[in-house]
Amino acid sequence: MTNKELKFVASLKRSLKINVYVYAVVAITALCNSYFQFMPELNAVYSLALGIIFCFVSLSNYLGDTQLHKCSEIIDGLINKDPELIKRLNEIKDGKPTV
C-alpha cells in the first residue's frame, strides 16, 4: 500500500467523522426554518421535509450504517493485519514524514 493510499484512508476516516456534524447542522437549520421562516425562499413544508431527511442521513452516518463506513471498516481490517501499515498510517495521522 502506497503512502498516497494511506493518506486517503486517513482523510476518509476524518471526513466520516465531520460529515455527521455537517448533516446535523443542516437538519437543525432546516427544521428551525420550517418554524421561524428566516429563509423565506424555502417554504415551511420544504424545510420540514429537508430537515427530516437530513436527520435520517445524520443518524445513519452517526450509527455507521453507510457504504463508506462499511468500506472503511474493511480497509481497517486489512490494515490491522500488517504492523508495518499500522505504523505508517499512525505516522501519516501524526503528520510525520514517511519514507
C-alpha positions as CSV (number, residue, x, y, z in Angstrom):
1,M,0.0,0.0,0.0
2,T,1.5,3.3,-1.0
3,N,1.7,6.5,1.1
4,K,-0.9,8.1,-1.1
5,E,-3.4,5.3,-0.4
6,L,-2.7,5.5,3.3
7,K,-3.3,9.3,3.2
8,F,-6.6,8.7,1.5
9,V,-7.6,6.2,4.2
10,A,-6.7,8.7,7.0
11,S,-8.7,11.5,5.2
12,L,-11.6,9.2,4.7
13,K,-11.8,8.5,8.5
14,R,-11.6,12.2,9.3
15,S,-14.3,13.1,6.7
16,L,-16.7,10.4,8.0
17,K,-16.5,12.0,11.5
18,I,-17.0,15.5,10.2
19,N,-19.9,14.6,7.9
20,V,-22.1,13.6,10.9
21,Y,-21.9,17.1,12.3
22,V,-22.4,18.9,8.9
23,Y,-25.6,16.9,8.3
24,A,-26.8,17.6,11.8
25,V,-26.3,21.4,11.4
26,V,-28.2,21.3,8.0
27,A,-31.0,19.3,9.6
28,I,-31.3,21.7,12.6
29,T,-31.2,24.7,10.3
30,A,-33.9,23.4,8.1
31,L,-36.1,22.4,11.0
32,C,-35.7,25.8,12.6
33,N,-36.5,27.4,9.2
34,S,-39.7,25.4,8.9
35,Y,-40.9,27.0,12.2
36,F,-39.3,30.5,12.2
37,Q,-39.1,31.2,8.4
38,F,-35.8,33.1,8.5
39,M,-35.1,31.9,4.9
40,P,-38.3,33.0,3.1
41,E,-37.2,31.3,-0.2
42,L,-37.7,27.9,1.4
43,N,-41.3,27.3,2.4
44,A,-42.2,25.6,5.6
45,V,-43.1,22.2,4.1
46,Y,-39.9,22.0,2.0
47,S,-37.8,23.0,5.0
48,L,-39.5,20.4,7.2
49,A,-39.0,17.7,4.6
50,L,-35.4,18.7,4.1
51,G,-34.8,18.7,7.9
52,I,-36.3,15.2,8.4
53,I,-34.3,13.8,5.5
54,F,-31.0,15.2,6.9
55,C,-31.9,14.0,10.4
56,F,-32.1,10.4,9.0
57,V,-28.9,10.9,7.0
58,S,-27.1,12.3,10.1
59,L,-28.3,9.4,12.2
60,S,-27.3,6.9,9.6
61,N,-23.8,8.4,9.5
62,Y,-23.6,8.6,13.3
63,L,-24.5,4.9,13.6
64,G,-22.1,4.0,10.9
65,D,-24.6,2.3,8.6
66,T,-23.4,3.6,5.2
67,Q,-21.4,2.1,2.4
68,L,-18.5,4.4,3.2
69,H,-18.4,3.2,6.8
70,K,-18.5,-0.4,5.7
71,C,-15.7,0.2,3.2
72,S,-13.7,2.0,5.8
73,E,-14.2,-1.0,8.2
74,I,-13.0,-3.4,5.5
75,I,-9.9,-1.3,4.8
76,D,-9.2,-1.0,8.6
77,G,-9.5,-4.8,8.9
78,L,-6.9,-5.3,6.2
79,I,-4.5,-2.6,7.6
80,N,-4.7,-4.0,11.1
81,K,-3.3,-7.3,9.9
82,D,0.0,-5.7,8.9
83,P,2.0,-4.0,11.7
84,E,4.1,-2.0,9.2
85,L,1.0,-0.5,7.7
86,I,-0.3,0.4,11.2
87,K,3.0,2.2,11.9
88,R,2.9,4.1,8.6
89,L,-0.7,5.1,9.0
90,N,0.0,6.4,12.5
91,E,2.9,8.4,11.2
92,I,0.7,9.9,8.5
93,K,-2.0,10.8,11.0
94,D,0.6,12.4,13.3
95,G,2.0,14.4,10.4
96,K,5.4,12.8,10.5
97,P,7.2,12.3,7.1
98,T,7.4,8.7,6.0
99,V,10.0,7.2,3.7
